[in-house]
Amino acid sequence: MSEDNLKDGAGPEEQDEGAALGRSIRDARRAKGWTLEEAGREAGIGRSTLSKIENNQTRPSFEIVRRLTQALDMNTPQLFLQSAQSGISGRRDFTPKGQGEIRNTPTYMHELLCSDLTSKRMLPYIATIKARDISEYENWIRHTGEEFMYVISGELIFVSEHYRPLPMKPGDSLYYDSGMGHGCISTSKEDARVLWVSLE
């Protein structure tokens, strides 16, 4: 099977999602200058498994996606979303207060909520915005889908392509296309905290 072929038996939506995830992982690996073997070793997975993920020949588990995002410094929580075409109904997930999964980046501290379910369209998380200047971002944050954010505490400025910087305070909310380059910076004395919901 060539590297461009998709996983046999996958539906169009699953193919698209798997291909997007594979491309993101491959791009991050190449940006670090790592071979498949080097990246696999850092993430604790086999070279052949990583190759299959990059070429959309297998659907990685949540744990493997987590290892890869950590090893490759992939900071976008959207990468934790996987196909919702599971055929399972009546599911639920629960996160006690303060017990979400922590993911630190140079500009944010994310607390992933209800992260046990891996087949879902929405990803809710609370973010503490550590960045204080837009120069702290090496690149715009952008990924597929849409996002909703609600300011819990503190004040911030939402900076994005195409629009003027938007000051936000507690109680303010925003819905936007996450493919548009964006980033947030805290402007209050304390780091701002927001509830984010990413929708693929």
N, C-alpha and C positions, 0 to 999 in steps of 0.2 A: 504494500500500500504506500502511495506517495505521501509526502508530508502535507500536501494540500487537501488530501481526502479527509472527509469527516467521518465520525464514528458511525458504523453501520447501525441502522435501525433507529437512529435518533430523529425526532421530528424537527421541522424547520426552526421552531423557537428554541429548542434545546441546542440545535447546531449553532445558531447565532450566538446564544449565551456562552456556550462552551468555547466557540472560536474567539469571542471577545476576551474571555478570561485567559485563554492560551496566549493570545497576542500580547495582552498586558504583562503577563509573566515573562514572556520571551523578551519584550522590550526592556523590562526592568533588569533582567539578567544581562542583556547585552550592554546596557548602560553602565553596569558594573565591570564589564569586560570579563565576565566569567564564562567558562565553558559549562556544558550541561553537567559534567562530572563535578566541577567545583561548586555549582549552585546546589546540586543534589546533596553533596556532602554537607554544605552549610545548613540545609533544611532537613537533613536526616532522612532523605528519600533516595531511591535508586535513580541512576541516570536514565534508564529506560522508562521508568514511571514519569519522570519529568518531561522526557521527550514526547510521551503520549499525551500528557496534559497540554503541552504547548501546541500540539498538532490536533487537539480535540479528538483524540482516539480513546479517551477514558474520562469519566466524571470523577474528579477528586473529592474526597471527603472534606468536611469542614475542617478537621484537624490538619490535613495536608495543606489546604489553602491557607490556614493560619500560619503554619510553619514557613511557607513560601513568602507570605507577605512580610513576616518578621525578618527572615533572612535577606530578602531583597529590598527592605526598607520601603515597601509599598504602603503609602500612608492613607489611601482612600478606603474608607469603610465599605464603599459600594462593592469592593472586590469580595466581600464576605457573602454577598447574595449569590444564591444558586437557583437553578430552575425550580419554579413552583409547580411544574407538571408532574406531581407525585401521585395524583389520583387518590390521595388520602384526604378525608374530610373529618371535621370534628376535632381538629388538633388544638392544643393550647400549650403555652409556655409561660413560665413565671420567673421573675427575678426579684428577690427580696431587696428592700432598700439598701443601697450601698454595696450590693454584691454583684454588680455587673462585671463583665470581663473588661479589664483595663488594657488599652492600647495607647502607648505614648508615641508622639511624634514631636519634632522640634517646635511646632507651632500650636499643637492641640494635645489635650489629654482626653481620649474618648473612653467612655464607659458604655460598652455594648450591652443592650438590654434584650432579654429573651433570646439569647444566642444559641440555645440548644437545638432549636428547629433550623435545619439547614436548607430546607426546600420552601422558600418563601419569597414574596415579591418586595415586602417592606423590610427595612432595617431601621429600628429605632435605637437611638443612643443619646447620651448626654455628653456634651463636650465642654471642657474648660478651655477657653481660648487664651493661650499663653503668649501669642505673638503681640508685639506692641508697635510694630512698624511693618509696612507691606514689604520692605526690603528683606525681611526674614524669610520670605517665600522665594525659593529658587525658581519656581514656575507657578503659573496659575494652577489651581486645583480644577480639574474637569473630569467628568466621567459620564457614562450614559444614564439617562433617566431624569427624574425630577426630584426636588427636595422641598420639604417644609421645615422651617425652623421657628422656634419660639424662645424668646429671651426669658430665662428664669431669673437671673440676677446679674447685676453689673451693667455696664454700658459698652457698646462696641460700634465699630463701623464695618459695614458689609461693603466690600470693594469688588467690582466686577467689570467685565468687558461691557461696552455699549452704554453704561449708565454712570451717573455721578455717584461718588461714595455716599452710602446711605447710613446715617446715624440711627442706632436702635437702642431702646431702653427696655427695662423689664415690662413684660406684657405685650411688647410688639411682636408681630409674626410676619413671616415672609415665605412665599412660595415661588420657586424659580426653576428654570431649566438648568440642570447640573452639568450639561454639556458646555454651557457658557463659562468661561474662565472666571474664577471667583476666589475669595479669601476673606477672612475676618481678622480684625485686630481689636484688642481690648483698649478702651479709653478710660475706664474707671480705675480707681485706686486698686480695687481687687480685680482679679481676672474674671471676665464675664463667663457665665454658664448658660448654655442653651440646650434645649431639646431639639434634636434633629430627627427627621424621619426621611430616609431615602427610599424612593420608589423606582424600581427598575422599569 
